């Protein structure tokens, strides 16, 4: 993610073309009473190295907001990429730079006005 590129692509190599093992992710996205959002937990369908998994949050549809971190960066870093402003956002969790695994999962969530 740079000033000119606002999102990590949710498209990953096909399993057949890459010979890699497919990974899907689940995320427990929690909305607080004040409208803020947090991620309670993230799980993967395969035992993938968290340092090879990138989390990206972008706003929908304008892509004025974009932030990313690695899963291995920990809870504080993940909390740091979550937006404060009301709106609709997309969380993309994707395998990046791994020779054994491929896959991405996306989740929409809403940050409500407080």
Order of alpha helices (4+ residues) and beta strands (2+ residues): alpha-beta-beta-beta-beta-beta-alpha-beta-beta-beta
